[in-house]
Amino acid sequence: MFGGTGFMVSGKLACSVSRRGLLVRVGAAHQDALLEEDGVAPMVMGGRVSRGWVHVDPRVLEEDLALSRWLERGVSAAREVSRGR
């Protein structure tokens, strides 16, 4: 769907990885604050910004701790969606 390999948590897509970077489900409430971080941009699909998702540049993910932090955000957001929040 996003041109990469997706990872599901509780039946919901948490993130998708490709050569272009990482798409991470963050939830609409957190998206604006996270967009202020370096290397983070809105996820755009079909010319439209997807609420609750961000694109993280691969350079941001070079350190294991940074990658882990982004993956944890995706897992947490997917779990929230699966619980209906």
Phi, psi and omega in degrees: 000318182256008179079021180212194177264122183262153179235123184260146174223125180054037178078007180238144178290124180264320180197166178219132183245141176209180178298336181280348180135206185238129171262128186233130172286122181238348184086141184300326182293335184256347188301310185300317179295320181289333179292346178281347180282149178298137176079010180245132182224161176296147173280125180243127179226124181062031179080003181242141177283129179271119179289136177090003181229145175227157174255129179248123181298142181304329180296331179290336188263009184295329179271137181303321181296320179294315178299315180301318181298317180291320179295320177299322177298316180297316179298314180299315181294321178295319179296321178298316180296319181293335177272358178083024179267000000 
